[in-house]
Each structure stands twice: as C-alpha cells, then as structure tokens.
Amino acid sequence: MTRSKEMSATEAVSLIRDGDTVGLIGGGGGLVEASLLHEAVETRFLETGQPRGLTVIHALGIGDRDRRGMNRFAHEGLVRRVIGGHWVWSPRMQELARDNRIEAYVLPGGVAMQLMREVAAGRPGLITHVGLETFIDPRHGGGRMNDAAVEDLVALIEIDGETYLRYLPLRIDVALLKGSAADRDGNICLDEEPANVDIYAMAAAAHNCGGTVIFQVRRMVENGTLPARAVRVPSALVNGVVHDPGQRQGYDLIYDPAISGEHHAEEEPPAYPAFSIRRIIASRAHRELVPGAVINYGFGIPDMVASIVAARGESDLYYQTIEHGTYGGTLLTGTLFGYARNPSCMIDGPSQFDFYSGGGLDIAFLGFGEIDGLGNVNASKFGGLPVGPGGFIDIAQNARKVVFCGTFDARGTQIDAGDGRLRIDRYGEIRKCVARVEQVTFSGAQAVKRRQQVLYVTERCVVALTKDGLVLTEIAPGIDLERDILDRMDFAPIVSPDLREMDGAHFTAGARPAAD
C-alpha cells in the first residue's frame, strides 16, 4: 500500500530550505497559481524569518498588483534572485529590482518554459534563435534588469555558421504547483484548470534535479478513480499534495467548466467594444486579419482585437491561440487575459512555444511602449522598472506578420473623435516614438533579416517596417501630418508617396468597419 502524500500547506513549505531555487507557475488573474502555497511561504517567512535567499523562477506573470502571486515573495531577505518572464503584476517586486535589493533577470516566457523541459531531460540548456539582438542577447545585457544581476544566464553559440543563444540550465530545488485533483498516490489531474502551461515541465525539472514537487488541489480522490488520460503529472514526480477545498480557477473565478474545456456553454456574441481611442487602434488592426490565419493576441489594446472578432461573430474564421497552450473559444480580456471560454484544444505551454518558434503563427497583435527609428520596440522596461515581456519575444520574433498596437503618445493625451475624424486637443507628455528605446524587446533588424511583415498601428497613423526603414503609410482623417505626427516623433520616418487616409469608419462612434 502506498502511503498518502497529503500534507498541510505549513508542512509543505517547511520543506523549502534557505538558498533554494523555487519554480512557480501562473498566467495572470490567478490562472493555475498555487495561491495557498504562496501564502504559506510568506506566512512562514514573516513569522520565522525563513526561508531566506531564495531564487524564484517563473515564465509568465503571477499576481494581482497587490498582495497575491509574486507579491507574496516580495520581501527583502526572502528572495535573493528573481528570474521572471513578466513582472508587472507585482509592483513591490519591481521596486526591489529597481533599488537593487534583489538580483533581477528576465527570460522570454516561452524560453523559460522550454528550458525547464531541457533541465528535466538533463540536456545542456536550451539552444534557440529566440532573443537574438534583444536585451536577452548577452551582447546587449543578457536579460539582466539591474546592476545587482551579474551572473550569465545565456551565452552565444555558433552552429553551422549561424549564431544562436544557449540558455544555461538551472537547478530547480522546489516546485510549487496547482492541480485540480489528486489521488492518494499523488497522481495529478488538471481537468478543471483553464490551461496546462508548463506544469509538467516544471514538475519534471524539479524531480530530476533531486528536488521536491508539491501540488495544491481542490479535490482528493481514491486511488484508481482518475482515468489514466486525465492524469497530467504522474505520482512518480510528486512528493506532496495539499488539499485546498476552497481553491478557485482564478482570483475572480470560482469554477466554470466552459473555461476548463469540460463543457461547451452556449453564449451570445458579446457587445461590440465601446468607442474609445483603444477601439480606434484595435479596429484598424483588425483589418489585417485574413480567414484561416493562426493568431496570437497580446495583453491590452491587442486583446481588444479579439473582442472585436468575438463581437462580430468571426471566431470561426480564424485559429485563435493563447501562449498558455489554448486554442479556440472566446478569449477573455483584462484580468482574465489568458483564459478562454469554450476552447477547442489545450496543450502544454512548451509545446505551444515550439509551434510558435517554428513559425506556426500567421499573425500576432502585440502592444508597445516605445518605438525607435530602427523599428525596435520596447515592451519590457520603463523608467528603470522591469516589466518583462512574458511570451512577447517568442511570439514577436517568429510570427510571419506582427501588428504592434498602441497609442501614439501617453500621459494626458486628449482627443476628439467619433464623427469620422480625429482631432488632438492635447498632446501626451510622453513621446513613444523615440530616438532610442530604453530596452530592445523586438529587433527591427532581426525582423528585416527574417523577412517578417511588421506594422505599427496607432490612432494617428500606420507605419510599416521595410528594408529601407520605417515608412509612414496611413494617416488618420483630420490629422495634420507635420504638426500632429512628424513634429511629435524623435526620428524621421519615410513618408510614403502613396500616403493614404485611414478609413473614417474607425473614427465613427456607431460604426462597425467592414473587414477587408
């Protein structure tokens, strides 16, 4: 008879030692986040001062910008080093990084997932082109986000005359993970979760490093009651299971079987997004879609493109994907970004990024913080604060076509629109078209080399990346080219001799622009 692996959260986190490397999983909004275990780590540290000096690694964003997720670990002394794919959900951890009170690193989200698979297999790291000529490249910073970060996590390697990046293997001592159900042996089912992400890869990496794998689950069941195909992590990899009967699918979501893919729910098309500057941009970006395209959407304005697709009843025209490993369905937005209702398929995150890295995406809609005259984009560091790209680099560098979506400037911008034209009442205080981006998250030169199609869509204009440079191809109706655009850029784009006016329907409050 196998002894039950069930234990309390307090017992589970007592297994974490000073200096351990802890692997975490999450995807925003509490998606597959082991929230109870995170809280138990924080409680133990605040009460006892242990564990200390942890290294924490996570591929995607974890937290709520307040107390949960990575915020639980944002205590000086608890954490020594963070290797995070996305940081914005934990302002306190960002501040620790900015003030050099921890060593702060970023790895692309997909790379971090795939690296765990390589660690599990005992291979010498991950070799890939993803990250070349960005801030991840050791020639441009090696993913270091502050002065305290001095160790090399990535190296250059040459194969058959081509340059690649080798992401160095890491030892994982403890993995804190979330599942839906476990039997007494410790077999783990994920059937009620909104995504698989890199749960298996992280568990296998920790186990094969001689580490400890701990799951929290909502249900405990008897041995022999979980169908073999429902078990996504076998008991051989699991050291402990914590039963949390109050576990939820997300911070704001108790349980919806249509989101975990267990049940198909009938639903009406959602309302068309309300008119706004964001909708103007998303509406124009939507014009780039073609039937049958395999798509990925980034967070923010890009996910409004997904909202437009859903509102128009067009979801069946495209293959919509989420980097977490999900296909199809209605993509949710805001704090539930990464969730989908009525998905058609769920695969593991590392496999999804294999598909992306090999060129499987036809088009990606992504946000931007800054653009420079070389077509470089910064979406990962602003004012010294690490933001992190999540899966941005893996996606942007490999999609056949990339449509960057963002406002022309920021902070205080006031516009007048809704009648088919655009007027600027007040310019933003922050220019986003800059002489040089603070950090290169997307390399224009690499995009040209890889022959990607790249557009930058704002409410005022559309710019295309070409081998000759950035070309301004479209201008909003009502906008003055010199006063409202060129004088507000720190570089001079090529103005197309065929410069045309954007469709006034994008700027009309009650209109639904027709797809091209």
C-alpha positions in Angstrom: 0.0 0.0 0.0 1.3 3.5 -0.9 1.4 6.0 1.9 -0.7 9.1 1.2 1.3 12.1 0.1 -1.3 14.5 1.6 0.1 17.2 3.9 -0.8 20.6 5.2 0.4 23.8 3.5 2.6 24.6 6.5 4.2 21.1 6.3 4.7 21.5 2.6 6.5 24.9 2.7 8.7 23.8 5.6 10.5 21.6 3.0 11.9 24.8 1.4 15.5 25.4 2.5 17.5 28.6 2.6 19.0 29.3 -0.8 16.7 27.0 -2.7 15.6 27.7 -6.3 11.8 27.6 -6.4 9.8 27.2 -9.6 6.4 28.8 -9.8 3.6 28.7 -12.4 1.0 31.2 -13.2 -0.6 33.2 -16.0 -2.3 36.3 -14.7 -5.6 36.6 -12.8 -4.7 33.6 -10.6 -4.6 31.2 -13.5 -3.0 27.9 -12.3 -1.5 29.7 -9.4 -0.7 27.8 -6.2 -2.1 30.7 -4.1 -2.4 28.7 -0.9 1.2 27.6 -1.0 2.4 31.1 -1.9 0.6 32.5 1.1 2.1 29.8 3.3 5.6 30.7 2.2 5.0 34.3 3.0 3.5 33.5 6.4 6.4 31.2 7.4 8.9 33.9 6.4 7.1 36.7 8.3 6.8 34.5 11.4 10.2 32.8 11.4 12.5 34.6 9.1 12.8 31.5 6.9 13.3 30.5 4.2 15.9 33.1 3.1 17.8 33.9 0.0 15.5 32.1 -2.5 15.9 32.2 -6.2 12.4 32.3 -7.8 11.8 31.5 -11.5 8.5 31.9 -13.4 7.7 32.1 -17.1 4.6 34.3 -17.1 3.0 37.0 -14.9 1.9 36.0 -11.4 -0.1 38.3 -9.2 -2.7 40.9 -8.8 -0.7 44.1 -8.4 -1.5 44.0 -4.7 -1.0 41.0 -2.3 -1.2 37.8 -4.2 1.2 35.8 -6.5 4.8 37.2 -6.7 3.8 39.9 -4.2 3.9 37.1 -1.5 7.6 36.7 -2.2 8.4 40.4 -2.4 10.1 40.7 1.0 13.7 41.7 1.3 15.6 38.6 2.6 13.1 36.1 1.5 14.2 36.4 -2.1 17.8 36.9 -3.4 17.2 36.5 -7.1 14.2 36.5 -9.4 14.2 35.2 -13.0 10.8 36.3 -14.2 9.2 36.3 -17.6 6.7 39.1 -16.6 6.9 41.4 -13.6 4.1 43.9 -13.9 1.7 42.0 -11.6 4.0 42.6 -8.6 4.8 46.3 -8.1 6.7 45.5 -4.9 9.0 43.1 -6.6 9.6 45.6 -9.4 10.6 48.1 -6.7 13.0 45.6 -5.1 14.6 45.1 -8.5 14.8 48.9 -9.3 16.5 49.5 -6.0 19.0 46.7 -6.5 17.8 44.9 -3.4 17.4 41.7 -5.4 19.1 40.3 -8.5 16.6 40.8 -11.3 16.6 38.8 -14.6 14.2 38.3 -17.4 13.9 35.3 -19.7 11.4 35.1 -22.5 8.3 33.3 -21.3 8.4 30.5 -23.9 12.2 30.1 -23.4 11.7 29.7 -19.6 9.1 27.0 -20.2 11.2 25.2 -22.8 14.3 25.5 -20.6 12.5 23.6 -17.8 11.9 20.7 -20.3 15.6 20.7 -21.2 16.6 20.7 -17.5 14.2 17.7 -16.9 15.9 15.9 -19.8 19.4 16.6 -18.5 20.4 18.4 -21.6 22.9 21.3 -21.6 20.4 24.1 -21.7 18.1 25.4 -24.5 19.6 26.4 -27.9 17.4 28.7 -29.9 17.4 31.9 -32.0 14.7 33.4 -29.7 16.1 36.5 -28.1 18.8 37.4 -30.6 19.6 41.1 -30.9 17.2 41.9 -28.0 18.1 42.7 -24.4 18.3 39.0 -23.7 21.3 38.6 -26.1 24.5 38.6 -23.9 25.9 41.3 -26.3 23.0 43.5 -25.1 22.6 42.7 -21.5 21.9 39.0 -21.2 18.5 39.5 -19.6 19.9 41.4 -16.6 17.5 44.0 -15.3 19.6 45.8 -12.7 23.2 46.2 -11.5 22.8 43.5 -8.8 22.4 40.9 -11.6 25.9 39.9 -12.6 25.7 36.2 -13.4 25.4 34.9 -17.0 22.2 33.0 -17.7 22.6 33.0 -21.5 25.6 32.5 -23.9 26.3 32.8 -27.6 26.9 29.6 -29.6 27.6 29.0 -33.2 26.2 26.0 -35.2 26.9 25.6 -38.9 28.0 29.2 -39.2 24.8 30.6 -37.6 24.6 32.3 -34.2 22.2 31.0 -31.6 21.6 31.7 -27.9 22.2 29.0 -25.3 20.1 29.4 -22.2 22.1 27.8 -19.4 20.5 25.0 -17.3 19.3 25.8 -13.8 18.8 23.5 -10.8 15.2 23.5 -9.5 15.0 22.6 -5.8 11.3 23.0 -5.2 8.3 23.4 -7.5 5.1 24.8 -6.0 2.3 23.9 -8.4 -1.5 23.7 -8.7 -3.7 20.9 -10.0 -7.4 20.1 -9.9 -7.5 16.7 -8.2 -5.1 14.2 -6.8 -5.4 10.6 -5.6 -3.7 9.3 -2.5 -0.6 8.2 -4.5 -0.2 11.7 -5.8 -1.3 11.4 -9.4 -2.4 14.9 -10.6 -5.3 15.8 -12.8 -5.6 19.2 -14.4 -9.1 18.9 -15.9 -10.6 21.8 -14.0 -7.8 24.2 -14.9 -8.0 27.0 -17.5 -4.7 25.9 -19.1 -1.8 23.4 -18.7 1.0 25.9 -19.2 4.4 24.5 -18.1 3.2 22.5 -15.1 4.5 19.1 -16.3 7.8 20.6 -17.4 8.4 22.3 -14.1 7.5 19.2 -12.1 9.8 17.0 -14.2 12.6 19.5 -13.9 12.4 19.7 -10.1 12.1 15.9 -9.7 15.0 15.2 -12.0 17.2 17.7 -10.2 16.6 15.8 -7.0 14.2 18.4 -5.8 10.7 18.5 -4.2 7.4 18.7 -6.1 4.4 20.0 -4.2 0.9 20.4 -5.6 -2.2 22.0 -4.1 -5.5 20.6 -5.4 -9.2 21.2 -4.9 -10.2 17.6 -4.6 -8.6 14.4 -3.1 -9.9 11.2 -4.6 -9.3 7.5 -4.0 -6.6 5.6 -6.0 -7.9 4.1 -9.2 -10.6 6.7 -9.7 -8.7 9.1 -12.0 -8.7 8.0 -15.7 -5.2 7.5 -16.9 -5.6 10.0 -19.7 -6.8 12.6 -17.1 -3.5 12.4 -15.2 -1.2 15.0 -16.5 1.5 14.6 -13.8 2.2 11.1 -12.6 2.7 10.3 -8.9 6.4 9.3 -9.5 7.2 13.0 -9.8 5.2 14.2 -6.8 6.4 14.5 -3.2 3.5 16.2 -1.5 -0.2 17.2 -2.1 -2.0 19.9 -0.2 -5.8 19.8 -0.2 -7.4 23.2 -0.6 -11.2 22.7 -0.9 -11.7 26.4 -1.4 -9.4 26.5 -4.4 -10.6 28.6 -7.4 -9.9 28.7 -11.1 -8.7 32.3 -10.7 -8.9 35.3 -8.4 -12.3 36.4 -9.7 -13.5 33.0 -10.9 -14.7 30.1 -8.7 -15.3 27.4 -11.3 -16.7 27.5 -14.8 -16.4 24.2 -16.8 -16.7 26.1 -20.1 -13.4 27.8 -19.3 -11.6 24.5 -18.4 -13.0 22.9 -21.6 -15.0 20.3 -19.7 -18.3 21.6 -21.0 -19.4 23.7 -24.0 -21.7 26.6 -23.0 -24.0 28.3 -25.4 -23.2 32.0 -25.5 -24.4 35.1 -27.4 -21.8 37.2 -29.1 -20.5 39.9 -26.7 -21.3 43.5 -27.1 -19.1 45.5 -29.5 -16.4 47.4 -27.6 -17.4 50.9 -26.6 -15.9 53.7 -28.7 -12.5 54.8 -27.4 -9.0 55.6 -28.6 -8.2 51.9 -27.9 -11.1 50.8 -30.1 -9.9 53.0 -33.0 -6.5 51.3 -32.9 -7.9 47.8 -32.5 -10.4 48.4 -35.3 -7.7 49.4 -37.7 -5.5 46.4 -36.6 -8.4 44.1 -37.2 -8.2 44.9 -40.9 -5.0 42.9 -41.1 -6.8 39.6 -40.5 -7.3 37.1 -43.2 -9.6 34.0 -43.0 -7.8 30.9 -41.8 -5.0 32.8 -40.0 -3.4 31.4 -36.9 -3.4 34.3 -34.4 -2.0 35.3 -31.1 -3.1 38.4 -29.1 -1.0 40.3 -26.6 -2.4 42.0 -23.4 -4.0 45.4 -23.6 -5.1 47.1 -26.8 -4.3 43.9 -28.8 -6.8 41.8 -26.8 -9.5 44.3 -27.9 -8.9 42.9 -31.4 -10.0 39.6 -30.0 -13.1 41.3 -28.5 -13.9 42.8 -31.9 -13.6 39.3 -33.5 -15.9 37.9 -30.9 -18.5 40.7 -31.2 -18.6 40.3 -35.0 -19.1 36.6 -34.7 -15.9 35.8 -36.6 -14.2 33.4 -34.2 -14.7 30.5 -36.5 -12.9 32.3 -39.3 -9.5 32.1 -37.5 -7.4 29.8 -35.4 -7.0 31.9 -32.2 -4.3 30.8 -29.8 -3.0 31.7 -26.3 0.6 31.1 -25.4 -0.5 29.2 -22.3 -1.4 26.3 -24.7 -5.0 27.1 -25.5 -6.8 27.1 -28.9 -10.1 28.4 -30.0 -13.1 29.7 -28.0 -13.9 33.2 -26.9 -10.7 34.9 -25.5 -11.3 36.7 -22.2 -9.6 40.1 -21.5 -8.4 42.3 -18.7 -7.6 40.5 -15.5 -8.8 37.2 -17.2 -6.3 37.5 -20.1 -5.1 34.0 -20.8 -8.5 32.4 -20.2 -10.8 31.3 -23.0 -14.4 30.2 -22.8 -15.3 27.1 -24.9 -11.7 26.3 -26.0 -11.3 23.7 -28.7 -7.9 22.4 -27.5 -5.4 22.6 -24.6 -1.8 21.6 -25.0 1.2 22.1 -22.8 2.9 25.5 -22.9 6.4 24.3 -24.0 4.7 22.6 -27.0 2.8 25.7 -27.8 6.0 27.7 -27.9 7.6 25.0 -30.1 4.8 25.7 -32.6 5.4 29.5 -32.3 9.2 29.3 -32.5 9.0 27.3 -35.7 6.9 29.9 -37.5 3.4 28.5 -36.8 1.8 31.9 -36.2 0.5 33.8 -39.2 -0.2 37.0 -37.3 0.4 38.4 -33.9 -1.2 41.5 -32.4 1.1 42.9 -29.7 1.4 46.1 -27.7 4.4 48.5 -27.5 5.8 51.1 -25.1 8.3 52.7 -27.3 9.4 52.6 -31.0 12.6 53.9 -32.4 13.7 54.8 -36.0 15.2 51.3 -36.5 11.8 49.7 -35.9 12.9 48.4 -32.4 10.2 48.1 -29.8 10.5 48.4 -26.0 7.8 46.5 -24.1 9.9 45.3 -21.2 11.5 48.1 -19.1 10.3 51.6 -18.4 11.9 54.2 -16.0 14.2 51.5 -14.6 11.3 49.2 -13.6 11.4 45.7 -15.1 8.1 44.9 -16.9 9.2 41.8 -18.6 7.9 40.5 -22.0 6.2 37.3 -21.0 5.9 35.5 -24.3 6.3 38.7 -26.3 9.8 37.9 -27.6 9.0 34.3 -28.5 5.9 35.5 -30.4 7.1 38.7 -32.0 10.3 37.2 -33.3 8.6 34.3 -35.0 5.1 35.3 -36.3 5.0 35.8 -40.1 3.3 39.1 -39.5 3.4 41.3 -36.4 1.0 44.2 -35.8 2.1 46.4 -32.9 -0.9 48.3 -31.4 -0.6 51.3 -29.2 -1.3 55.0 -28.6 0.9 57.5 -30.4 1.9 59.2 -27.2 1.0 58.8 -23.5 0.0 60.6 -20.3 -2.5 63.3 -20.7 -3.4 62.8 -24.3 -6.9 64.3 -25.1 -8.5 63.6 -28.5 -11.8 64.4 -30.1 -13.3 61.7 -32.3 -16.5 59.9 -33.1 -17.7 61.7 -36.2 -15.3 60.1 -38.7 -12.3 62.3 -38.0 -9.6 62.7 -35.3 -8.6 65.9 -33.6 -5.9 66.3 -30.9 -7.0 68.7 -28.1 -3.9 68.0 -26.0 -0.7 66.1 -26.8 0.6 63.5 -24.4 3.5 64.3 -22.1 5.4 61.1 -23.0 6.6 60.5 -26.5 6.6 56.9 -27.6 8.3 57.4 -31.0 11.8 58.0 -29.6 15.4 58.3 -30.8 16.4 55.1 -29.0 14.3 52.7 -27.0 15.2 52.1 -23.3 15.4 48.4 -24.0 15.1 46.3 -27.2 12.4 43.8 -26.7 11.8 43.4 -30.5 14.6 43.9 -33.0 13.7 45.7 -36.3 17.0 44.5 -37.9 16.2 40.8 -37.0 12.6 41.2 -38.4 14.0 42.5 -41.7 16.5 39.7 -41.8 13.8 37.1 -41.1 11.5 38.8 -43.7 8.7 39.4 -41.3 5.9 41.8 -42.2 5.7 44.4 -39.4 3.2 47.2 -38.9 2.9 49.8 -36.1 -0.7 50.9 -35.7 -1.7 54.0 -33.7 -4.7 56.2 -33.6 -2.9 58.8 -35.7 -1.1 56.8 -38.3 0.1 53.4 -39.5 3.8 52.8 -40.1 5.4 49.8 -41.9 8.9 48.3 -41.4 10.8 47.9 -44.6 14.4 47.1 -45.6 14.8 50.8 -46.3 13.5 51.9 -42.9 10.1 52.9 -41.3 7.6 54.1 -43.8 4.5 56.1 -42.8 1.7 54.6 -45.0 -1.6 55.9 -43.5 -2.8 58.9 -41.6 -6.0 59.5 -39.6 -8.6 61.8 -41.2 -8.4 65.2 -39.6 -4.8 64.9 -38.6 -2.1 67.3 -39.8 1.0 65.3 -40.9 3.6 67.8 -39.8 2.0 69.2 -36.6 0.4 66.1 -35.2 2.8 63.3 -36.3 6.2 64.3 -37.6 6.9 67.1 -35.1 5.9 64.6 -32.3 8.5 61.9 -33.3 12.2 61.8 -32.3 13.1 60.3 -35.7 12.0 60.9 -39.3 10.2 58.1 -41.0 9.9 57.9 -44.7 6.6 59.3 -45.8 5.1 57.1 -48.5 4.4 58.8 -51.8 1.2 56.8 -51.7 0.2 58.0 -48.2 -3.5 57.4 -47.7 -6.1 58.3 -45.2 -7.3 55.7 -42.7 -11.0 54.6 -43.1 -13.2 57.2 -41.3 -15.3 54.3 -40.0 -12.6 53.5 -37.4 -13.2 57.0 -36.0 -17.0 56.9 -36.1 -18.7 56.0 -32.7 -21.6 54.0 -34.1 -19.8 52.2 -36.9 -18.5 48.7 -37.3 -15.9 48.9 -40.1 -16.2 46.2 -42.7 -13.3 43.7 -42.8 -11.1 44.0 -45.9 
